[in-house]
Amino acid sequence: MSLPPPPPAASMPDSVVNCAAYDRNGERRDITLDAISDVLEVDDGSFVWVGLYEPGEGVLDKLQEEFGLHDLAVEDAHHAHQRPKIETYGQSLFIALHTAQTIDSHIRFGETHVFVGPRYLVTVRHGASSSYTAARARMEREPELLRHGPGAALYAVLDMVVDNFLPIVDEFSNALNALEQDIFAEEFRKGTVQKLYDLKRELTRLRMAVAPLQDILGQLTRVRGGLLDEEIQLYIRDVHDHAVRINESTDTLREMLTAAVSVNLSLVTVRQGETVKRLGAWAALLAAPTLVASWYGMNFVHMPELHGRWSYAVLVGVVGTVCIVLYRMFKRARWL
């Protein structure tokens, strides 16, 4: 059975990035929000895929009316500060994910909220998040996979979310490698510690986005009730494996950053110790002639050697000898 005829053209809200119906053969047909209920009335194996970006309450209320979304899930989707989670509402799921994107050489974090039911998938993006147009295009090129319904669309979205973390992890690794020369530089640079701190802070935020994703994907591989068939769960399991590897890479980088900060601070401490030793050695060299000069600079009338013919020369020689001996001792001890 084919999809119902398209409704009259109507203007779509700017927050609606995509609204399309897919038949059982994976063929796409763009529709309006008002036409969603018409598509769902016909039980022909089709489903609706809607993509939103920072929608207003009116758009979400409209989708709640069309799909019968749960009030609590819609309330969560209104707010962009949800923890990563997956919740079940009857035969539908609500999933909150954290996403990441590199903008102007800085990592920006956002959120994606996903409503998935037997015949629909709705993605709601907030903040920094790549459009899922590429995921839709991929599914449209693989109609045999799209025949699995909303589960296949959900897999495409999750796979794209996880894959977007890969280049970010690579950027962290390259940035850390670039900082190695600064870490072992002869001169202390305050900017190096600042860069290391910024990297570790952003890497911690990245881990907070990736780590919960493992639990969400793990739960999806165990979903029962027909929402995700066994074949799609195999694909979800593959995405879960990618998420685990990204999380392990993130943990490794965090450990390396912690070690880099410790090494940098240790090198600074060692260099400061070397400086203190040099200053101490020069102070000792200056202390010997200062002591002798201050001793003979006292204003006493009767002092030995004051009237000797060679007293001055002998005193200079003694002071010079003491300084030379001290210099060699400090040089041998590597204080100079």
HELIX and SHEET records of a PDB file:
HELIX    1   1 LEU A   33  ALA A   35  5                                   3    
HELIX    2   2 ILE A   36  GLU A   41  1                                   6    
HELIX    3   3 GLU A   57  PHE A   67  1                                  11    
HELIX    4   4 ASP A   71  HIS A   78  1                                   8    
HELIX    5   5 THR A  133  ARG A  141  1                                   9    
HELIX    6   6 PRO A  143  LEU A  146  1                                   4    
HELIX    7   7 PRO A  150  ASP A  163  1                                  14    
HELIX    8   8 PHE A  165  ILE A  183  1                                  19    
HELIX    9   9 LYS A  190  LEU A  220  1                                  31    
HELIX   10  10 GLU A  230  TYR A  296  1                                  67    
HELIX   11  11 SER A  311  ARG A  332  1                                  22    
SHEET    1   A 7 ARG A  28  ASP A  30  0                                        
SHEET    2   A 7 VAL A  16  TYR A  22 -1                                        
SHEET    3   A 7 PHE A  47  TYR A  53 -1                                        
SHEET    4   A 7 TYR A 120  GLY A 127  1                                        
SHEET    5   A 7 HIS A 106  GLY A 117 -1                                        
SHEET    6   A 7 SER A  92  ILE A 103 -1                                        
SHEET    7   A 7 LYS A  85  TYR A  89 -1                                        
END                                                                             
